[in-house]
Amino acid sequence: RGKTPRRPAQKKPSNNSNLKDPVGVYCRVRPLGSEDQECCIEVISETTIQLHPPEGSKVNRNGEFKETQYSFKNVFGLNISQLELFDNVAKPLVDDVIHCKNGLLFTYGVTGSGKTYTMTGCPGEGGLLPRSLDMIFNSIGPYQAKRYVFKPDDKNGMEIQTSVDALLERQKRESQTSAPKTLSRQRPDPEFADMINVEDTCKAEGIDEDSVYSVFVSYIEIYNNYIYDLLEEVPHDPIRPKPPQSKILREDQNHNMYVAGCTEVEVKSTVEAFEVFWKGQKKRRIANTQLNRESSRSHSVFIIKLAQAPLDADGDNVLQDKDQISVSQLCLVDLAGSERTSRTRAEGSRLREAGNINQSLMTLRTCIEVLRENQMYGTNKMVPYRDSKVTHLFKNYFDGEGKVRMIVCVNPKADDYEETMLVMRFAEMTQEVEVARPVDRPICGLTPGRRNRNQAFKEELTRKLEERGGPVNGDLENPSATEILIQSLPPLPPCNLVDVNDDKTLPKLIECLEKRHRIRQMMIDEFDKTAGLFKSMLQEFDGTLMAKENFIEEQRGKLGDKDRVIMGQKSEVDRLEKKVKTLEYKIDILQKTTNIYEVDKRSLQQELETKDQKLQRELSEKRRMEARMQGVVSNTKMKWEKECERRVAAKQMEMQNKLWVKDEKLKQLKAIVTESKSERPERPERSERPEKPERPSREKDMVKKRSVSPSPVRNAPPVHPRHRRSRSAGGERWVDHKPASNLELGTVMQPHVPNAIKVSVPNEKALSKCDKYMLTHQELASDGEIKTKLIKGEVFKTRGGGQSVQFTDVETLKQESPTSSTNRKRRSSGNAPVQQEETTESEWTDVETRVS
């Protein structure tokens, strides 16, 4: 397996390890489609362009349009030709490929900006790809190896075969009916013939004439983040056609990425190579969109691989040493254009394709940003190459395996202004990324000029043979050396003896043989003389070679010393550069910190001013509120004074009414007692006193006696409406909560609530249907009687969907004796029998007290 001159398996510090070159970014502006379209790009100089916002676009805060300028390595205007573009951008990459260095060239831009035209071209104006092929074959044409001398090993390497094995391989391929014919001997296809008839041919300088070359091409596309081989031969099946199989990426022994199983075709001319490309181009996926009639729906990669190996010491055959094979490649990438679905109105598969294209371009942008940050600030962030097939395939180039160049294609029409600005920002950022220079190929230890010396020897031998009567055309391949020597000797006379007395034939034959013997002896002497001369020349040449080798060794020692000095200086320069970068990074951090502090200071000042203003407003509001509250307090004070006076008056009237009622009752009781004494017979002795009559009979008599007395209600003042017994007689619906533990008292005055739901335990269903709530509560009073409290409230709905009760009023029902105070007075005066009798004959009344 041949080794490529790219990165070795284990990196070692070399002279070029610290040298880096920035990514070369070029800009090409395509002409407008029509003259009446608005243009938003102006070419200012050979390296600068300016973007003008179109009419109707957003302006700055000051109301002015923002015009931005972007600088590139070179800017190509509207009238640039394909030849000038090739000479500035692609020609140095092709020259590096011929000299065993890799190269990557890709076009980037929005859809419809001219990327495919730049790479492929059109009839009469070949693009970068056919011109690169033409330059390669013009340079290595006389030094190409025969077919199948180099053979790919399917592991991103090359194997070398002997001339006999290559001949057998050619005969085997030619005998196969399915094998393609030699394309270079055919006439080019008229469809692309004008693209490859390049009149201005160019060649690379410094070609190694002691090596043989072979060119292999492959063509792949990355569609929906899957890799497909455009040169793969798939058997045609009209009934059940097979879809193309995707390929995978692998890493070879030198840690370089390659497409496993990709077809590599050996080509011998520009026509043959471009015909292979055109064959794959027909399989590439394109579609019609709103912005481009032939929009590329995939990223295409055309790989030109150049294999070269040195000739042996004789300069006649290829050196059979796999370690001496060098493989370099040039990748020409046509990236699909970024697009917005709002403009293309893509749907279905077109929408999916656009999403995958934009995602892969976004991954490329992210990788460039991380590389730039690692190089500028000395960080060691992981670059996400594996997030996309495009970046994963070309990660070796950004790690220092060759030159990287990008052509930014832009469309100056105003409709693409926003997308063009994003492309310009990405291109400007890409220029700040540096790529390490590739390592030079090690020099072969064989003597240079072997091919020319071999050719000169053959020409000299031909000349010598011509002088001695040899063939004039100098063709040494058809006659052998023995035939040439025989032809140089004089011809033999006829040797037929017809007569016995013939004495002329034999003498002539003897004379001819002696002449031939003398010529042969002369040739032997001349050959010995020439051999001795050639031997002396070889010895002299060996001495000269030894002297030159000693001189080279001496120069190498001096070169090594200078290299060490240069390495020391480079290490010092690197240290200073790192220190400068570190200081710049610190300055940048300090500047950012200062900016942050300034922003914080301004924000805090604004916040302080805002709080001062707020405080002033709050103080003024407080003063206004104090004045308002003083007015409210004075008004409330006056209202409450009036209310207190009204309540005191009402309470006085209520107490007067109660005293009047009690006086009337005392009068009635006094009348009843006096009347009962006059009608009652003498009381028997205590021991013979009759049994106490039953209560119902006394009550009936009391009712009869009360009917005789005048009614106290007739002359009583009207009761104040505020002191009515209950407010539950309204139209609201009530929840009447009477616990099961309550006792039935059998009193005359009972709470009655119409339109009420009676419950023993409150529940949410009952509360949700009512507006009022009343709880009947019984407790033991201080005098030993049962006191009933009616606790009332209003029902409200809560935000959580439940019910709540707010208590507003309490009514108290209490049963007591109207003569309890009189009996206590009499008991204190000593009239115990009369008190006992009056107590036994007393009546009971219900008294209502209300607490609000």
Secondary structure, DSSP 4 states (H G I P E B T S, - for coil): -PPPSS--SS----TTTT-EEEPEEEEEEPPPSSTTSPB-EEE-SSSEEEE-PPTTS---TTS----EEEE-SEEE-TT--HHHHIIIIIHHHHHHHHTT--EEEEEEEBTTSSHHHHHHEETTEE-HHHHHHHHHHHHHGGGBPPTTSEEE-SSS-EEE--HHHHHHHHHHHHH-TTSPP-GGGSPPPTTTHHHH--SS----SS--TTEEEEEEEEEEEEETTEEEETT------SSSPPPPPEE-EEE-TTS-EEETT---EEE-SHHHHHHHHHHHHTTS-EE--SS-TTEE-SEEEEEEEEEEEEB-TTSSSB---GGG-EEEEEEEEEPPPB--HHHH---THHHHHHHHHHHHHHHHHHHHHHHHHHHHH---PPP-GGGSHHHHHTHHHHTTSSEEEEEEEE--BGGGHHHHHHHHHHHHHHTT-EEEPPPPPPPPSSPTTHHHHHHHHHHHHHHHHHHTT--SS---SSS-HHHHHHHHSPPPPP-----TT--SHHHHHHHHHHHHHHHHHHHHHHHHHHHHHHHHHHHHHHHHHHHHHHHHHHHHHHHHHHHHHHHHHHHHHHHHHHHHHHHHHHHHHHHHHHHHHHHHHHHHHHHHHHHHHHHHHHHHHHHHHHHHHHHHHHHHHHHHHHHHHHHHHHHHHHHHHHHHHHHHHHHHHHHHHHHHHHHS-----STTPPPPPPHHHHHHHHHHHHHHSPPTTTTSPPPPGGG-S-STTSSS-EEEE--TTPPP---S-----SSEEEESS--HHHHHH-SEEEEEEEEE-TTS-EEEEEEEEEEEE-TTS-EEEEEEEEEEEEEE-TTHHHHHHHHHHT-HHHHHHHHHT---EEEEEEE-
